[in-house]
Amino acid sequence: MSFDYDLFVIGGGSGGVRAARVAAATGAKVALAEEYRMGGTCVIRGCVPKKLMVFASGYSEMFDDARAYGWDVQDGPFDWGRFRKKLHAELDRLEGIYRKLLDGSGVEICDARAVIKDAHTVSLSTGKDVTAKHILVATGGHPVVPEIDGAELGITSNEVFLLNEMPKSILIVGGGYIASEFAGILNGLGVEVTQFYRGAQILRGFDDEARGLVAEGMRDKGIDLHLGTNIVEMRQATAEDRNEEGHAEGMPMEQGRPASVAPSGDGKGIWVKATNGTTKVYDQVLFATGRTPNTTNLGLQEAGITVGRRGEIVVDEFSQTNIPSIYAIGDVTNRVQLTPVAIREGMAFVETVFKGNPTPVDHALIPSAVFTQPELGTVGLTEEEARDIEPVEIYCSSFKPMNHAFAGREDRVLMKLVVSKETRKVLGCHIVADHAGEMIQLVGIAVKMGATKEDFDRTVAVHPTMAEELVTMKEPLRSA
Ligand code: NDP
């Protein structure tokens, strides 16, 4: 049977684009459909704009630091309009690069929504049906908002980058990556940030000590973090609500892109009642309460593809669905929602299907960073996970780093190793520090290689650095 294409990819995010390009490089005839903008969540409304905002927000502390180091500088206001214009120009540039890379690899781009019709057919919103030997679903996910009265007044991380005004105050709901990262970003940009998390401590699943230090650092920087707290009810604030609160209007910014998001409630704000009984008016409410796979109206049921309880496409270790010609990678499979993992899954798919080399995706020991302020880098098991599996030794150092101590800042750093008593392998490493993401990338190599505590000890320290603590911690702080 002959097909129009060897591979049809649905979704132009990091995973889909990489799989399409690498498959085309093997000589396969490949097409890719994207209904919105090329680059997906990571490039358009995720990692990239988020990280640029982390950089922007970091400057607020640098004025004080610079003065402490002898510079004569004055604080100035942050111009969101100026930054936003530059940010979107950068995203446009990156989107252009993604398109160019696909073009250059010989991948046919369809700017259309694609729906699976059967095991080998895809229907495009242009009205055309195309056939392919293999179909790869890489449609990603989208933010979910809890069912609370008035929740439609809030925004999600999708809209943050499109705000046409920086709010004066914001309530962020959630305690995961996105909530905690945006709490730091917006606080750094001068927004009055309140964060509600329903559980006992933010960043559930990360090492307890590390989460504790991040939360403490966030509070020290001015974030009003409420644990065990959620929204009961919210509605558009009335003028009386606002007068009682004494809130000012949002900071004006330059109007720019057509797809911009106005401040909530026509500038009147949002009245929120919390589970702790308090009520308050915020200029904006941001829900960062998790993400769900993009699997609705994709033709999955019609094609007989198994979908899991959380709406995810169920795949095996080779990213193959129960329909042999259809594969899925990235957030739509709800395995590990991280860009580099989606890219790995895409490459393993090509290796398996187009290079005849069955390659399972390795999801073990994935290093990752949370770009909170302070930043958290982590790889491997937390102390809590490890001690449930085997006896471990905990090596831990918490201190004021040289640069902050000199500047008179209170920020503390955490360097922590979780070590197996039996094999001496470093099972986990957790770092809370400036540039923890950069550090954990490198520690990740050693941990992935199976380095022991003694391997760390044999490595000479780089002095004076924060990371030298990782190779100079002699005695375990405790056994667990
Ligand atoms: P997470 O799953 O990390 O966090 C969701 C948060 O919302 C949790 O704190 C959760 O609480 C809370 N929550 C869920 N439902 C409700 C509700 N009904 N009411 C109140 N709170 C609720 O999701 P995110 O949206 O933050 O991020 C999605 C994924 O994106 C992450 O898992 C991560 O893989 C990826 N990501 C990675 C980044 C990075 O690498 N730096 C940055 C941003 C995202 P509870 O803990 O109680 O369930």
Boltz pocket constraint, residues with backbone or C-beta under 6 A from the ligand:
constraints:
  - pocket:
      binder: B
      contacts: [[A, 146], [A, 147], [A, 173], [A, 174], [A, 175], [A, 176], [A, 177], [A, 178], [A, 179], [A, 181], [A, 196], [A, 197], [A, 198], [A, 199], [A, 203], [A, 204], [A, 230], [A, 288], [A, 289], [A, 290], [A, 291], [A, 336], [A, 337], [A, 338], [A, 368], [A, 369], [A, 370], [A, 371]]
      max_distance: 6.0
